[in-house]
Amino acid sequence: MEVRVNTKKEILKSFVGWLPLALVAIVFYGMIFVGLIMWLLTDFVGIGQDLARQIGLPIGGVLLIVCLFLYFNWLTKSLSSYRLAVEGENLLVKGIAGWRTLDKEVPINTIQKIYIGANANSLEKLSSGHGAINDQVASRLTFFPNAGKSFKLDFAAKAFDNESLYKFLVSIKSKGVVTNVSV
């Protein structure tokens, strides 16, 4: 059984709750880009401040748009490459785990439990009132092996079709793996 991955459009739609944070970030990074370009033009090129502002605003805006495009392209490409499947007696897990990629194939009988939306780290617990942080924790899939360290798949609920993920979690219970999904 393999969990169906959302389309890139569905993945982008799933981040609509992050829009307020994204708008603040766009303004913040826009100001940084424009300020950085103005500083470079005045200090290293020797252009006057008024001319640097006239040049810095459009260049900073273009730089911001290019960076946003590259980020959204990376995000949708990364999340659409996720994989969660059962092949024979093995569990295949592929995706993003924190700052690194995860590509594991583990025997199902070595997995004790799989939880979705659990295990916030201490920084996430401190900022738990923020909707984007709560959304990030809620979409995380955490795997707990019988022995060894647990591993996680960030944004799993955004990358995978929710109905398909639910069916997977229900079906994996029949193989002796505990989940926090009720039938």
C-alpha positions in Angstrom: 0.0 0.0 0.0 1.3 3.4 -0.9 0.0 6.8 0.3 -1.0 9.1 -2.5 1.0 12.4 -2.7 -0.8 15.7 -3.2 -0.3 17.7 -6.4 1.8 20.8 -6.2 -1.3 23.0 -6.3 -2.8 21.1 -3.3 0.4 21.4 -1.4 0.4 25.2 -1.9 -3.2 25.4 -0.9 -2.5 23.5 2.3 -0.2 26.4 3.4 -3.0 29.0 3.3 -3.0 29.2 7.1 0.5 30.5 6.9 -0.5 33.6 4.9 -0.4 36.2 7.7 3.2 35.0 8.7 4.2 35.0 5.0 3.0 38.5 4.4 5.0 39.8 7.4 8.1 37.8 6.2 7.7 39.3 2.6 7.7 42.8 4.0 10.7 42.1 6.3 12.8 40.4 3.6 11.9 43.1 1.1 13.2 45.8 3.5 16.4 43.8 4.1 17.0 43.3 0.3 16.4 46.9 -0.5 18.5 48.1 2.4 21.3 45.7 1.5 21.3 46.8 -2.1 21.3 50.5 -1.1 24.2 49.9 1.3 26.2 48.2 -1.4 25.5 51.0 -3.9 26.4 53.8 -1.5 29.4 52.3 0.2 31.1 50.2 -2.5 30.0 51.9 -5.7 29.9 55.5 -4.4 26.4 56.4 -5.6 24.4 59.0 -3.8 21.7 57.9 -1.4 18.8 59.2 -3.5 20.0 57.4 -6.6 20.7 54.3 -4.6 17.1 54.3 -3.3 15.8 54.7 -6.9 17.9 51.8 -8.0 17.6 49.7 -4.8 13.8 49.6 -4.7 13.2 47.9 -8.1 16.3 45.6 -7.8 15.3 44.6 -4.2 11.7 43.9 -5.4 12.9 41.7 -8.3 15.3 39.9 -5.9 12.5 39.3 -3.5 10.2 37.9 -6.2 12.9 35.6 -7.5 13.7 34.3 -4.0 10.0 33.7 -3.3 9.6 31.8 -6.6 12.7 29.7 -5.8 11.4 29.0 -2.3 7.9 27.9 -3.4 9.4 25.9 -6.2 11.7 24.1 -3.8 8.9 23.6 -1.2 6.4 22.1 -3.7 9.1 19.9 -5.4 10.4 18.6 -2.0 6.9 17.8 -0.6 5.7 16.2 -3.9 8.7 13.8 -3.8 7.6 12.4 -0.4 6.9 8.6 -0.3 5.3 6.4 2.4 4.5 2.8 1.4 4.5 -0.7 2.6 6.3 -3.1 0.3 6.2 -6.7 1.5 7.3 -6.5 5.1 9.1 -3.2 4.8 8.1 0.3 5.4 9.5 2.9 2.9 9.7 6.5 4.2 11.0 9.4 2.1 10.8 13.1 2.7 12.1 16.0 4.8 13.1 15.6 8.5 14.1 18.9 10.0 17.1 20.2 8.0 17.9 16.9 6.3 16.2 14.5 3.9 15.0 11.2 5.1 15.1 8.0 2.9 14.6 4.9 5.0 13.5 1.3 4.4 12.7 -0.4 7.7 11.1 -3.7 8.5 7.5 -3.1 9.8 8.1 -5.4 12.8 10.8 -3.0 14.1 8.3 -0.1 14.3 6.5 0.2 17.6 4.2 3.1 16.8 3.5 5.9 14.3 2.0 9.1 15.5 0.7 12.1 13.5 0.7 15.5 15.1 2.7 14.6 18.2 6.1 15.5 19.7 6.6 19.2 19.6 10.2 20.2 20.4 10.9 22.7 23.2 11.1 25.7 20.8 7.8 24.7 19.3 6.2 24.3 22.8 7.4 27.9 23.6 5.6 29.4 20.6 2.6 27.0 20.7 0.2 29.9 20.4 1.2 30.6 16.8 -1.0 29.0 14.2 1.8 28.2 11.8 3.8 26.4 14.5 0.7 24.4 15.6 0.0 23.6 11.9 3.6 22.4 11.5 3.4 20.1 14.5 0.0 18.8 13.5 1.3 17.8 10.1 4.3 15.9 11.4 4.5 12.1 11.2 6.7 10.5 13.9 8.0 6.9 13.8 9.0 5.2 17.0 11.1 2.0 16.4 11.3 -0.7 19.1 14.9 0.1 19.6 16.8 3.3 18.7 15.9 6.8 18.1 12.6 8.0 16.6 12.5 9.7 13.2 10.0 12.1 11.8 8.6 13.2 8.5 7.8 16.9 8.6 4.8 18.3 6.7 3.4 14.8 6.0 -0.2 15.9 6.3 0.5 18.6 3.7 2.4 16.3 1.3 0.1 13.4 1.4 -3.6 13.1 0.6 -5.3 13.1 4.1 -7.7 10.3 3.3 -5.0 8.1 1.8 -2.8 8.8 4.9 -5.6 8.0 7.2 -6.3 4.7 5.4 -2.6 3.9 5.6 -2.4 4.5 9.4 -5.6 2.4 9.9 -4.2 -0.4 7.8 -0.7 -0.4 9.5 -2.5 -1.1 12.8 -3.4 -4.6 11.5 0.4 -5.2 11.2 0.9 -4.6 14.9 2.0 -1.0 14.8 0.3 1.4 17.2 -1.1 4.7 15.8 -2.9 7.6 17.4 -5.6 7.4 14.8 -8.9 6.0 15.9 -10.9 3.8 13.6 
